[in-house]
Amino acid sequence: MPYGFESKLSGIGDPAAHDVVWYRRTFQLSDAYRNKRVLIHFGAVDYTTIVWVNGIKVGEHEGGHISFSFDVTEALREGENKLVVRAEDYARDLAVPRGKQYWKDQSETIFYTRTTGIWQTVWLEPVSDIHLERVKLTPDIDANTCSLRVFISGLENVSGKVELKATASFKGTVEAESTFVIGKSVSNHMISLNDFNYHDSRWNRWWSPEHPHLYDLRLVLAVAGKEVDRVDSYFGMRKISIEKGKVCLNNHPYYMKLVLDQGYFPDGLLTAPSDGSIREDVELTKAMGFNGARKHQKIEDPRYLYWCDKLGLLVWGEAANAYEMHENYVQRFTAEWQAAVERDYNHPCIVAWVPLNESWGVPNILHDEREQQHALAMYYLTKSLDPTRIVISNDGWEHMKSDLLTIHDYEWREEKLNERYVDTETAIHARPADRQLYVGGTEYENEPIIVSEFGGISFKKSHWEGWGYSGAENDEDFLSRLAAVIRPMLQSPVVQGFCYTQLTDVEQEINGLLTYDRKPKVPLEQIKRIMDGLS
């Protein structure tokens, strides 16, 4: 997998803007690919992509943060094959969804070095003429079922009876097994699980950060009794909801303790150096007492979501925003966001979707009706794709319709935070950063309040020079300042969760709990005591 040429791990390490990059390599196919259709998958390429195999154009794609694939079968030949990829990024175009990738030559404040071109894994997959394209899994803990929306490719090319066998197991024991006759390329089915989930909630099989139970799922597709495709996956029985003004996980009120995670690495930028590095980030997050992460301005590599599913960490899935509003932006952004929500739908760790952050991409939303309608449309578009999760239309301030009232507040004085979040009326009329919390005639309607950015205490413990929202001088001062912003959140009668800024330092931004290379600035157990309300 190539890294962005701006990164050290690419072997180039050139931060200058080069909008067009080319890749070329040769490959030979093993016998496993014989008499199969062959797909090439790209985890993510920033921003537009054109792919040729043996000089034949096999596809093109737009969108820098989402996965895509092409069928390359007809372009292949015996022996050596040549793959060529052209990627074009738009370093200065503010209407391109980019997240924290800076459009200027040098990163500064909260913006970082760009990642151009291929930045997630590329792989080939042999498939049968008829195969499972994808499956959308929707758990229902109240009915003890899991719905399957099955997408089949190539169904029109077969004449025999097509069946799908679904087997769900828990820790090696089969709990449900059903066979469905497939008559359409898209079909809906349901499996019912053995009734183990109605006992003491501490011992059930529902998924949560404290007990990340997962069911294994095997799907076998057969034509005229002969297996043609097999997929092994998993799902979690998990429900996120808002009941009587309370955020609930699995039907019980749940306090979210999130950390803001930028998903950057010192040598790979947007690309993790290894799968172990991704797992380590999840483990470090949990070790500090957090039960979730807000992946900030990055549609994350699915491997991160896998480890959150396996180890137990809530995730707010967030788009990489643009910074300028016009027609090209709307088309680009909505297409990329829809693909992200569809791709990551099955992960039980994801409990909320955040299409917009701090009015990025809609800078005039306070007065511009078109921008207000865009934010409103993103809320309803996301809900139409996924009605099972929380949606925040514009995280931090200037909300249109949202399931939560989320507030960004970098006040560092404990007494001020106590005053601001003493009751609902005071909280909803606060203006952190001198921004209104609602726009476009929208008003507070008893949505749960979560302070989804705060803290940002800068503390230099590495060789990186830095910037932050407020500063600490030594370990003791840092811990004191950290406790001073956490206590008001935990003690507030109206705040139902928080997201602390941030997990790690990133380049010049040194307000992480960890350094950029993932070294704790203070002992993890001391941070956990603060997060647990013990300091």
C-alpha positions as CSV (number, residue, x, y, z in Angstrom):
1,M,0.0,0.0,0.0
2,P,1.5,3.4,-1.0
3,Y,1.5,6.2,1.6
4,G,0.8,9.8,0.6
5,F,4.0,11.2,-0.9
6,E,3.9,13.9,1.8
7,S,4.6,11.3,4.5
8,K,7.9,9.9,5.7
9,L,6.7,6.4,5.2
10,S,6.3,7.0,1.5
11,G,10.1,7.4,1.2
12,I,9.5,10.8,-0.4
13,G,8.4,13.1,2.4
14,D,7.6,16.1,0.2
15,P,5.0,18.5,1.7
16,A,4.8,20.7,-1.4
17,A,1.6,20.6,-3.5
18,H,1.7,18.2,-6.5
19,D,-1.9,17.8,-7.6
20,V,-1.4,14.9,-10.0
21,V,0.4,11.6,-9.0
22,W,0.8,8.4,-11.0
23,Y,1.3,4.8,-9.8
24,R,2.4,1.8,-11.8
25,R,3.1,-1.8,-11.0
26,T,2.9,-5.2,-12.6
27,F,1.3,-8.3,-11.2
28,Q,0.5,-11.9,-12.1
29,L,-2.6,-13.8,-11.1
30,S,-2.5,-17.1,-9.2
31,D,-4.6,-20.1,-10.1
32,A,-7.2,-19.0,-7.5
33,Y,-8.2,-16.3,-10.0
34,R,-8.7,-18.6,-13.0
35,N,-12.3,-18.7,-14.4
36,K,-13.3,-16.0,-11.9
37,R,-14.3,-12.4,-12.3
38,V,-11.6,-10.1,-10.7
39,L,-12.3,-7.0,-8.8
40,I,-9.8,-4.4,-7.8
41,H,-10.6,-2.6,-4.5
42,F,-9.3,0.8,-3.3
43,G,-9.7,1.7,0.4
44,A,-9.4,5.4,-0.3
45,V,-7.7,7.6,-2.9
46,D,-7.6,11.4,-2.5
47,Y,-9.2,12.8,-4.6
48,T,-10.1,11.7,-8.1
49,T,-8.9,8.4,-9.6
50,I,-8.5,6.9,-13.0
51,V,-7.4,3.2,-13.3
52,W,-6.0,1.4,-16.3
53,V,-5.2,-2.3,-16.6
54,N,-3.0,-3.3,-19.6
55,G,-3.7,0.1,-21.2
56,I,-7.5,-0.4,-20.9
57,K,-9.4,2.1,-18.8
58,V,-11.4,0.1,-16.2
59,G,-13.0,3.0,-14.2
60,E,-12.8,6.4,-12.6
61,H,-13.9,7.7,-9.2
62,E,-14.4,10.9,-7.3
63,G,-14.1,11.2,-3.5
64,G,-11.0,11.1,-1.3
65,H,-12.2,9.3,1.8
66,I,-14.4,6.4,0.6
67,S,-13.9,2.9,-0.8
68,F,-14.6,1.9,-4.4
69,S,-14.0,-1.0,-6.8
70,F,-13.9,-1.9,-10.5
71,D,-14.3,-5.1,-12.4
72,V,-11.1,-5.6,-14.3
73,T,-11.8,-9.1,-15.7
74,E,-12.0,-8.1,-19.4
75,A,-8.7,-6.2,-19.2
76,L,-6.6,-9.1,-17.8
77,R,-4.3,-11.4,-19.7
78,E,-2.2,-14.4,-19.1
79,G,1.2,-13.7,-17.5
80,E,2.2,-10.2,-16.5
81,N,-0.4,-7.5,-16.1
82,K,0.3,-3.8,-15.8
83,L,-1.8,-1.6,-13.4
84,V,-1.6,2.2,-13.8
85,V,-3.4,4.7,-11.5
86,R,-3.7,8.4,-11.9
87,A,-4.8,10.3,-8.8
88,E,-5.5,14.0,-8.8
89,D,-5.9,16.1,-5.6
90,Y,-6.9,19.7,-5.5
91,A,-4.6,21.3,-3.0
92,R,-6.2,24.8,-3.1
93,D,-9.8,24.0,-3.9
94,L,-11.8,24.8,-0.8
95,A,-15.0,23.2,-2.2
96,V,-13.3,19.7,-2.1
97,P,-14.0,17.7,1.1
98,R,-10.6,17.7,2.8
99,G,-11.1,17.6,6.6
100,K,-7.9,18.9,8.3
101,Q,-5.7,18.8,5.2
102,Y,-4.4,22.3,4.8
103,W,-4.7,24.3,1.6
104,K,-1.6,26.4,2.4
105,D,2.0,25.4,2.0
106,Q,2.7,25.1,5.8
107,S,0.4,23.5,8.3
108,E,-0.6,25.7,11.2
109,T,-3.0,25.9,14.2
110,I,-5.6,23.2,13.7
111,F,-4.7,22.3,10.1
112,Y,-2.2,19.7,9.0
113,T,-0.2,18.3,6.1
114,R,-2.1,17.0,3.1
115,T,-2.3,13.4,2.1
116,T,-2.5,13.1,-1.7
117,G,-3.4,10.0,-3.7
118,I,-3.7,6.4,-2.5
119,W,-3.8,6.3,1.3
120,Q,-5.6,3.1,2.1
121,T,-5.1,-0.5,1.0
122,V,-5.5,-1.7,-2.6
123,W,-6.3,-5.4,-3.3
124,L,-7.6,-7.8,-5.9
125,E,-10.5,-10.2,-5.2
126,P,-11.6,-13.2,-7.3
127,V,-15.4,-13.7,-7.3
128,S,-17.9,-15.9,-9.1
129,D,-20.2,-14.6,-11.8
130,I,-22.8,-14.5,-9.2
131,H,-21.7,-13.3,-5.8
132,L,-22.6,-11.4,-2.6
133,E,-21.9,-7.7,-3.3
134,R,-22.7,-6.5,0.2
135,V,-25.1,-7.2,3.1
136,K,-26.7,-4.5,5.3
137,L,-27.2,-5.8,8.9
138,T,-29.7,-4.2,11.3
139,P,-29.9,-5.6,14.8
140,D,-33.1,-5.3,16.9
141,I,-32.5,-6.0,20.6
142,D,-36.1,-5.6,21.5
143,A,-37.3,-8.3,19.0
144,N,-34.0,-10.3,19.3
145,T,-33.6,-10.4,15.6
146,C,-31.1,-9.2,12.9
147,S,-32.4,-8.0,9.6
148,L,-30.4,-8.7,6.4
149,R,-30.6,-6.6,3.3
150,V,-28.8,-8.6,0.7
151,F,-27.3,-7.3,-2.5
152,I,-26.4,-9.9,-5.1
153,S,-24.3,-9.3,-8.3
154,G,-24.8,-11.4,-11.4
155,L,-28.2,-12.9,-10.5
156,E,-29.5,-12.2,-14.0
157,N,-26.8,-14.6,-15.4
158,V,-28.0,-17.8,-13.6
159,S,-31.0,-20.1,-14.2
160,G,-30.9,-22.5,-11.3
161,K,-32.4,-22.0,-7.8
162,V,-30.4,-19.4,-5.8
163,E,-30.3,-19.8,-2.0
164,L,-28.6,-18.0,0.8
165,K,-27.8,-19.8,4.0
166,A,-27.2,-17.5,7.0
167,T,-25.6,-18.9,10.2
168,A,-25.2,-16.8,13.3
169,S,-23.1,-18.1,16.2
170,F,-21.9,-16.8,19.5
171,K,-18.5,-18.0,20.9
172,G,-18.6,-21.0,18.6
173,T,-22.2,-22.1,19.3
174,V,-24.7,-21.8,16.5
175,E,-27.6,-19.6,17.7
176,A,-29.6,-19.2,14.4
177,E,-29.6,-20.8,11.0
178,S,-31.8,-19.9,8.1
179,T,-31.9,-20.5,4.4
180,F,-33.6,-18.0,2.0
181,V,-34.5,-18.4,-1.6
182,I,-33.1,-15.4,-3.6
183,G,-35.2,-14.1,-6.4
184,K,-34.1,-10.5,-6.7
185,S,-30.7,-8.8,-6.8
186,V,-31.8,-6.9,-3.6
187,S,-33.8,-8.7,-1.0
188,N,-34.7,-8.5,2.7
189,H,-34.5,-11.3,5.2
190,M,-34.5,-11.8,9.0
191,I,-32.8,-14.2,11.5
192,S,-34.1,-14.7,15.0
193,L,-31.7,-15.4,17.8
194,N,-32.0,-17.7,20.7
195,D,-33.5,-15.8,23.7
196,F,-30.6,-15.1,25.9
197,N,-30.9,-11.3,26.2
198,Y,-33.7,-10.8,28.7
199,H,-31.8,-11.6,31.8
200,D,-29.7,-9.3,34.0
201,S,-28.2,-6.8,31.6
202,R,-24.7,-7.4,33.0
203,W,-24.8,-11.0,31.6
204,N,-26.6,-10.6,28.3
205,R,-25.1,-10.7,24.8
206,W,-25.7,-7.1,23.8
207,W,-22.8,-5.1,22.5
208,S,-21.5,-2.2,24.6
209,P,-18.1,-0.7,25.4
210,E,-18.1,-2.6,28.7
211,H,-19.1,-5.9,27.1
212,P,-18.4,-5.8,23.3
213,H,-20.2,-9.1,22.5
214,L,-20.3,-10.0,18.8
215,Y,-22.1,-12.6,16.9
216,D,-20.2,-14.3,14.0
217,L,-22.2,-14.5,10.8
218,R,-21.5,-16.9,7.9
219,L,-23.3,-16.3,4.6
220,V,-23.2,-19.0,1.9
221,L,-24.6,-18.4,-1.5
222,A,-25.5,-21.5,-3.6
223,V,-26.9,-22.0,-7.1
224,A,-28.7,-25.3,-7.7
225,G,-27.2,-26.6,-4.5
226,K,-23.6,-25.7,-5.3
227,E,-21.8,-23.1,-3.3
228,V,-20.6,-20.1,-5.3
229,D,-19.7,-17.6,-2.6
230,R,-19.0,-17.5,1.1
231,V,-18.6,-14.5,3.4
232,D,-17.7,-14.5,7.1
233,S,-18.6,-11.4,9.0
234,Y,-20.1,-10.4,12.4
235,F,-22.7,-8.2,14.0
236,G,-23.4,-6.7,17.4
237,M,-26.8,-6.5,19.1
238,R,-26.8,-2.9,20.0
239,K,-29.4,-0.1,20.2
240,I,-28.7,3.6,20.4
241,S,-31.7,5.8,21.1
242,I,-33.0,9.0,22.8
243,E,-35.8,8.3,25.3
244,K,-37.5,11.1,27.2
245,G,-34.6,13.4,26.6
246,K,-31.9,10.9,27.6
247,V,-29.3,9.3,25.5
248,C,-29.7,5.5,25.9
249,L,-27.5,2.6,25.0
250,N,-29.4,-0.7,24.9
251,N,-32.5,1.0,26.5
252,H,-30.5,2.4,29.5
253,P,-29.3,6.0,30.0
254,Y,-25.6,6.1,29.0
255,Y,-23.1,8.9,29.7
256,M,-20.7,9.3,26.7
257,K,-17.1,10.0,27.6
258,L,-15.5,10.7,24.2
259,V,-12.1,11.8,23.1
260,L,-11.5,13.8,19.9
261,D,-9.3,11.7,17.6
262,Q,-7.9,13.3,14.5
263,G,-6.6,9.9,13.1
264,Y,-3.2,11.3,12.1
265,F,0.2,9.6,12.5
266,P,3.6,11.2,12.6
267,D,5.2,9.1,9.8
268,G,2.1,8.1,7.8
269,L,-0.2,11.2,8.2
270,L,-3.7,9.9,7.5
271,T,-2.4,6.4,7.0
272,A,-1.6,4.3,10.1
273,P,1.8,2.6,9.9
274,S,0.3,-0.8,10.8
275,D,-2.8,-2.5,12.0
276,G,-1.2,-2.8,15.4
277,S,-1.0,1.0,15.5
278,I,-4.7,1.3,15.0
279,R,-5.4,-1.2,17.7
280,E,-3.1,0.6,20.1
281,D,-5.0,3.9,19.6
282,V,-8.2,2.1,20.6
283,E,-6.5,0.5,23.6
284,L,-5.0,3.7,24.8
285,T,-8.3,5.5,24.5
286,K,-10.0,2.9,26.7
287,A,-7.1,2.9,29.2
288,M,-7.6,6.6,29.9
289,G,-11.3,6.0,30.8
290,F,-13.0,7.0,27.6
291,N,-15.9,4.9,26.3
292,G,-15.9,6.5,22.8
293,A,-14.1,8.6,20.2
294,R,-15.3,11.3,17.9
295,K,-13.3,10.7,14.7
296,H,-12.7,14.2,13.7
297,Q,-12.9,15.4,10.1
298,K,-11.9,11.9,8.8
299,I,-13.9,9.1,7.4
300,E,-11.8,6.5,9.1
301,D,-10.2,3.3,7.7
302,P,-12.7,0.4,8.4
303,R,-9.9,-1.4,10.2
304,Y,-10.2,1.2,13.0
305,L,-13.9,0.5,13.2
306,Y,-13.2,-3.2,13.3
307,W,-11.0,-2.7,16.4
308,C,-13.6,-0.5,18.0
309,D,-16.2,-3.3,17.4
310,K,-13.9,-5.9,18.8
311,L,-12.5,-4.1,21.8
312,G,-15.6,-1.9,22.7
313,L,-15.4,1.8,21.8
314,L,-18.3,4.0,20.7
315,V,-17.6,6.1,17.6
316,W,-19.1,9.2,16.2
317,G,-18.6,8.9,12.4
318,E,-17.8,12.3,10.9
319,A,-17.4,13.6,7.4
320,A,-14.3,15.4,6.1
321,N,-15.7,18.8,5.4
322,A,-15.0,21.4,2.7
323,Y,-14.6,25.1,3.5
324,E,-16.5,26.8,0.7
325,M,-20.2,26.6,-0.4
326,H,-21.2,26.3,-4.0
327,E,-22.8,23.8,-6.4
328,N,-19.7,21.6,-6.9
329,Y,-19.3,21.3,-3.2
330,V,-22.9,20.1,-2.6
331,Q,-22.6,17.4,-5.3
332,R,-19.2,16.2,-4.1
333,F,-20.0,16.2,-0.4
334,T,-23.4,14.5,-0.5
335,A,-22.1,11.7,-2.8
336,E,-19.1,11.1,-0.5
337,W,-21.2,11.2,2.7
338,Q,-23.8,8.8,1.4
339,A,-21.2,6.3,0.4
340,A,-19.5,6.6,3.8
341,V,-22.8,6.0,5.7
342,E,-23.7,3.0,3.5
343,R,-20.2,1.5,3.8
344,D,-19.9,1.7,7.6
345,Y,-23.5,0.9,8.5
346,N,-22.8,-2.5,9.9
347,H,-20.4,-1.5,12.6
348,P,-22.0,-1.6,16.0
349,C,-19.4,0.8,17.4
350,I,-20.9,3.7,15.3
351,V,-23.7,5.4,17.3
352,A,-23.8,8.8,15.7
353,W,-23.3,10.5,12.4
354,V,-21.8,14.0,12.0
355,P,-22.0,15.4,8.5
356,L,-21.0,19.0,9.4
357,N,-18.7,20.5,12.0
358,E,-18.7,24.1,13.1
359,S,-20.3,25.4,10.0
360,W,-17.4,24.3,7.8
361,G,-18.6,24.3,4.2
362,V,-21.5,26.5,5.3
363,P,-19.7,29.5,6.7
364,N,-22.7,31.9,6.3
365,I,-25.3,29.6,7.8
366,L,-26.3,32.2,10.4
367,H,-28.0,34.3,7.7
368,D,-27.8,32.3,4.4
369,E,-31.0,30.3,3.8
370,R,-29.4,28.1,1.2
371,E,-26.7,27.0,3.7
372,Q,-29.3,26.4,6.3
373,Q,-31.3,24.2,3.9
374,H,-28.1,22.3,3.1
375,A,-27.5,21.5,6.8
376,L,-31.1,20.5,7.2
377,A,-30.9,18.3,4.1
378,M,-27.8,16.6,5.4
379,Y,-29.7,15.7,8.6
380,Y,-32.7,14.2,6.7
381,L,-30.5,12.6,4.1
382,T,-28.5,10.8,6.8
383,K,-31.7,9.8,8.6
384,S,-33.1,8.3,5.4
385,L,-29.9,6.2,4.9
386,D,-29.8,5.2,8.6
387,P,-32.7,5.9,10.9
388,T,-31.2,3.7,13.6
389,R,-28.5,6.2,14.8
390,I,-28.1,9.7,16.2
391,V,-27.5,12.5,13.7
392,I,-26.0,15.9,14.5
393,S,-26.6,18.3,11.6
394,N,-23.8,20.8,12.5
395,D,-21.7,19.8,15.4
396,G,-20.7,22.6,17.9
397,W,-23.1,25.5,17.1
398,E,-25.5,27.0,14.6
399,H,-27.6,23.8,14.6
400,M,-30.6,23.2,12.3
401,K,-32.5,20.0,13.1
402,S,-30.3,17.7,15.3
403,D,-30.9,14.8,17.6
404,L,-28.5,16.3,20.1
405,L,-27.6,19.8,21.2
406,T,-23.8,19.6,20.9
407,I,-21.7,22.5,22.1
408,H,-18.1,23.4,21.6
409,D,-16.7,25.2,24.6
410,Y,-13.0,25.8,25.2
411,E,-13.6,27.7,28.5
412,W,-10.8,26.5,30.9
413,R,-12.0,28.1,34.2
414,E,-13.8,25.6,36.3
415,E,-16.1,28.2,37.9
416,K,-17.2,29.5,34.5
417,L,-18.1,26.0,33.3
418,N,-20.0,25.3,36.5
419,E,-22.0,28.4,35.9
420,R,-22.7,27.7,32.3
421,Y,-23.9,24.1,32.7
422,V,-25.8,24.5,36.0
423,D,-29.2,24.1,34.3
424,T,-30.7,23.7,30.9
425,E,-31.9,27.3,30.5
426,T,-28.4,28.6,31.1
427,A,-26.7,26.1,28.9
428,I,-28.9,26.6,25.8
429,H,-28.4,30.4,26.0
430,A,-24.7,30.2,26.3
431,R,-22.6,31.5,23.3
432,P,-19.2,29.8,23.4
433,A,-17.0,31.3,20.7
434,D,-19.7,33.9,20.4
435,R,-21.8,31.6,18.2
436,Q,-25.5,31.0,18.4
437,L,-26.5,27.4,19.1
438,Y,-29.5,27.4,16.7
439,V,-30.2,29.2,13.4
440,G,-32.9,29.3,10.8
441,G,-35.7,29.6,13.3
442,T,-34.8,26.2,14.9
443,E,-35.2,26.1,18.7
444,Y,-34.2,23.8,21.5
445,E,-36.7,20.9,21.8
446,N,-35.4,19.0,24.8
447,E,-32.5,17.4,22.9
448,P,-29.8,15.8,25.1
449,I,-26.9,18.2,25.7
450,I,-23.4,17.0,25.0
451,V,-20.3,19.2,25.1
452,S,-18.7,17.7,22.1
453,E,-15.5,19.8,22.1
454,F,-13.7,21.2,25.1
455,G,-10.5,21.1,27.0
456,G,-7.7,21.5,24.4
457,I,-5.0,22.0,27.1
458,S,-1.6,22.4,25.4
459,F,1.3,20.7,27.1
460,K,4.6,20.2,25.4
461,K,6.2,16.9,26.1
462,S,8.0,16.2,22.8
463,H,10.2,17.9,20.3
464,W,7.2,19.2,18.3
465,E,6.6,22.9,18.6
466,G,3.0,23.7,19.3
467,W,-0.3,25.4,19.6
468,G,-3.3,24.8,21.8
469,Y,-6.3,26.4,23.4
470,S,-4.9,26.8,26.9
471,G,-1.5,25.9,28.3
472,A,0.0,23.8,31.1
473,E,3.5,24.2,32.5
474,N,4.2,20.8,34.1
475,D,2.6,17.5,34.9
476,E,0.9,18.7,38.1
477,D,-0.5,21.8,36.3
478,F,-1.7,19.7,33.4
479,L,-3.6,17.2,35.7
480,S,-5.0,20.1,37.7
481,R,-6.3,21.9,34.5
482,L,-7.6,18.6,33.1
483,A,-9.6,17.9,36.3
484,A,-10.9,21.5,36.3
485,V,-12.6,21.0,32.9
486,I,-13.8,17.4,33.4
487,R,-15.4,17.9,36.8
488,P,-18.0,20.4,35.6
489,M,-19.0,18.0,32.8
490,L,-19.4,15.1,35.2
491,Q,-21.2,17.1,37.9
492,S,-23.6,19.0,35.6
493,P,-27.2,18.0,36.0
494,V,-27.9,18.6,32.3
495,V,-24.7,17.5,30.4
496,Q,-25.1,13.9,29.2
497,G,-21.7,13.4,27.8
498,F,-18.5,15.1,26.5
499,C,-15.8,14.9,23.9
500,Y,-12.4,16.0,25.2
501,T,-9.9,17.6,22.8
502,Q,-7.8,15.6,22.1
503,L,-6.3,12.1,22.0
504,T,-2.8,13.0,20.6
505,D,-0.8,15.9,19.5
506,V,-0.8,16.4,15.8
507,E,2.1,18.3,14.2
508,Q,2.0,21.8,15.7
509,E,-1.2,21.2,17.7
510,I,0.0,20.0,21.1
511,N,-3.2,19.7,23.1
512,G,-3.2,15.9,23.1
513,L,-3.3,13.6,26.1
514,L,-0.6,11.7,24.2
515,T,2.3,13.0,22.2
516,Y,2.1,12.6,18.4
517,D,4.1,9.4,18.7
518,R,1.6,8.0,21.3
519,K,3.6,8.5,24.5
520,P,1.4,9.4,27.5
521,K,2.2,12.9,28.8
522,V,1.2,11.9,32.3
523,P,0.4,8.4,33.6
524,L,-2.7,6.9,32.0
525,E,-4.1,5.8,35.3
526,Q,-4.1,9.4,36.6
527,I,-6.1,10.5,33.5
528,K,-8.5,7.6,34.1
529,R,-9.1,8.7,37.7
530,I,-10.1,12.1,36.4
531,M,-12.4,10.7,33.7
532,D,-14.0,8.5,36.4
533,G,-14.6,11.5,38.6
534,L,-12.2,10.4,41.3
535,S,-9.9,13.4,41.1
